[in-house]
Amino acid sequence: MKRVLFSLVAGRAKDVRLVGDFTDWEARPLIMDRMKPRSRTFAAAVSLPPGTYQYKFIVDGQWVEDPKADSVPNQFGTQNLAITIED
C-alpha cells in the first residue's frame, strides 16, 4: 500500500469530495479538508495498492476535473482523472 495525497485548488468551495473506483464512486466519497485554514487547496490522503485508478472531485455538488492531472475518457462522454501507483 502506498499513501497518496490527492489535492485540488477549489477557491471558495465549501464542500469538496474525492470519488473514484477506489471509493465505489459516489457510494463512499472521501471528504477533503483544507490544507490550512483559509487555504484554497483541499486535500485527502488515501492508501492504495499498486495499480491504475480513475477518480474525480465533487465540488459543492458539481463534478470537477483537475486540469493538472492525466485524464481518460469515461462511459458518460466526459473525462475521469487517472493515477498509476507503482511498487
N, C-alpha and C positions, 0 to 999 in steps of 0.2 A: 504494500500500500504506500502511496505517496501523497503527502499533503499538498494540495493545490489551492492557491489563493485566487479566487475569481473577484474581479473588481470592475466597477463601472462608474464613470463620471456621470452623475444624473442631476446636477444643478439643484433645483428647488424641489426635487421629488420628496414625497412624504413616505412612500412605501415602495421598496424595491425588493423583488424576489428573484431567486435563481431557480430555473426549472430546466430539466433535461432528461435524457434517457436514464441517468443515474438517480433521478427523483421520481420516476414514473410520470414525468412531465408535471401536470397540474395536480396530481394525486398527493404529492408530498413536497410542495415548494419550500425552498430554504429562504428564510427571511435574511436579508442582507442589512448590515449595520453601517452607519457612517464610520469611516476610519478614524476621524477625530470629531469632536463637537463642531458643528457648523461647516464641516468639510463637504465638498461637493462629490466626494468619492465614497461609494458604498462598497463593502467587501464581505465575502463569506469564504471560509476555509472548508475544504472538503477532502476527505481521504479517499483515494480511488486506486484500485489495482491497475496495472498496465493495461492499455487498450485505447481505442479511439471512442470519443464520446461527443454527442451533439447536445447543444444547450441553447437557451435564450434567457433573456431577462424580462420580467414583467414590472414595469414602472408605472405606478399609480393606475393599474388596471390595463395598461397598453403593452402589447408585446414589442420588445425592442431588441435590436441587434447592436453589437459593439463594432463600429467601423474599423477598429484596430485589430480585430480578430479574424481568423480564417473562417470562411463560410462555405456551406454546401447547400445545394437545392434540397427542398423538402417536398413532401407529397401534396402540400397545400399551395404550391406555386410561389412560395416565398423562400427565404434562406434561414438556415439554422447555423449557429456558430459551431465550430468543431475544434477539438483539442485532442492531441495524442499524448498519452502518458507512457513513458518508457521506463524500463527497469532502472 
